[in-house]
Amino acid sequence: MCQQHTPEDGDSPRPVSGDLGNDELEKSQGPFPWDVGVFDAHCHPTDTIASVASIPHMKTRALTVMSTRSQDQYLVSDVAAQQGIQDPNVLSSPQLSTEYRIVPCFGWHPWFSYQLYDDSAADPTYDGTPAGKTAHYDAILAPSPSSKDPSFSARLPDPRPLSEFLSETRSRLEKHPLALIGEVGIDRAFRLPNSWTTGDEARRDEGLTPGGREGRRLSPHRVQLSHQIAILQAQLRVAGEMGRAASVHGVQAHGALYEAIAECWKGHEKVVLSRRQQKRVAEGAEDFSSSSSEDEDEEEEYPRQTNREETKLKRIKPKPYPPRICLHSFSGPVNALERYVHPSVPAKIYFSFSIAVNWGSGGGEKAGEAVRAVPDDRILVESDLHEAGESMDQHLEQICRKVCEIKGWGLREGVEQLAKNWKEFVFG
């Protein structure tokens, strides 16, 4: 999983507390159908860059690889240049490719949102001066560093303009035509880690990509939700502009996250007919039988991503929201989920689940309720691990088995459905 949430006992898969573990599930469900194709909807293997070499040897068919901060954007791009899927049709081959295994995602995670400032704002929080740096962090962190430790802000990086990062993201999306936006979102619980101490430096793991927490103690400072939302919405607009799906993080802010996303599609909601209106339409159905303009418009606005040539031939009408969104390791209640699948919502919303987050932290009962409530064609599975290889395969097998058990699906049938859902989410 993301470095900052790595459990103390490592990242090996844990049996689901209070439920069947993998051995018992295997006895009841039978051997795992890897030949169908298993797809990780959200992971971070570039956090442990040496593990990337194991991806061609994994049982998992493809990984959706996130970027989160300045230090990993180019890493994800470089790995995609070597192992990226160029044509979705390669995934239909019964022969497991050793080359085309990842879909890259480019985004700025809410944990690092303090490192950006919105230079498009009427009154930007940073002016490029040392005093401006202090003012920026006082404005977007709570409590303000100046009220606790004036030196805290000085030890943080100089803020980057949001427009610069968005421009870089557009360039990366153009370079990788099947790439997505991610990981983006909001997080009410996260606190910034303290600066590195001599002891922290001595304990650093050189195998981890810089920028993560790596065991440092946490400060009292949180990023103001309004700032996180501004960074999130700017990235969602880029996703809409370029017709790409987005992978979204949300922790302890389910209502605020929905409102932030819904604000992007305001004015684009689908018309939901009342029963009386539906009856009238049915009675005069012959008057509408020759009209398919709505479906044609949808295809024009967000073309199915097949290959570069076909995509270039299609005209994209930019919209201010992504065509498809995955709420990764979804931890919200069922009533929060229901808002996203309302018929008026113009984007297709998917929900992914992981053993590491949804069951690893003791929230299995709540996660089970959500899994049951998610429409069958909108559920995905993920590892959310920071290291590729055997452990990632094990996590994915475990979550696939768990989802199939909860949904009452046969194992092969369920894995086929999950594979279909992933392809629809990524490629449209």
Number of C-alpha atoms within 10 A of each C-alpha: 22 17 20 16 15 17 13 7 6 7 16 14 20 15 16 21 14 9 12 15 15 21 12 11 16 15 9 12 17 13 11 15 14 14 15 17 20 25 27 28 30 30 24 26 31 24 29 19 19 14 15 17 14 13 24 20 15 18 20 24 24 25 26 25 28 32 27 25 21 16 15 22 21 15 18 26 23 13 20 21 16 12 22 24 24 20 15 16 10 14 18 10 10 10 9 20 16 12 13 23 26 25 27 30 29 30 28 28 23 27 24 16 26 24 19 23 24 19 16 10 9 7 9 13 21 23 15 13 10 13 11 16 20 22 18 24 27 18 17 22 20 16 16 22 22 14 9 11 10 13 11 17 21 15 11 15 11 21 20 18 17 20 15 11 16 19 12 13 21 18 11 20 22 12 12 20 21 24 27 29 28 29 26 28 30 30 24 18 12 18 17 18 19 16 16 15 11 8 9 14 11 9 12 15 12 8 11 17 19 16 15 19 19 20 15 19 15 13 14 16 20 20 26 18 19 13 19 24 22 17 25 26 20 17 29 30 21 23 27 25 20 25 25 29 29 32 29 26 23 23 16 14 17 20 12 17 21 15 13 20 22 20 13 18 18 13 9 15 13 12 10 12 13 9 9 9 11 13 12 12 14 12 10 11 12 10 10 10 8 8 10 9 9 9 10 10 13 13 16 15 20 25 22 16 21 16 15 13 9 11 16 12 9 15 12 19 16 17 20 22 30 30 25 24 26 25 23 26 27 23 24 19 14 16 10 14 21 14 14 21 17 12 14 14 18 21 20 17 21 25 25 24 30 29 27 25 23 21 21 16 12 14 14 19 14 15 24 18 14 23 23 15 16 19 13 14 15 20 26 31 29 28 32 28 28 25 26 26 19 16 16 28 20 18 26 26 24 25 24 25 25 24 24 20 18 12 16 11 15 14 22 20 12 19 26 16 19 26 21 18 21 25 14 17 25 23 19 19
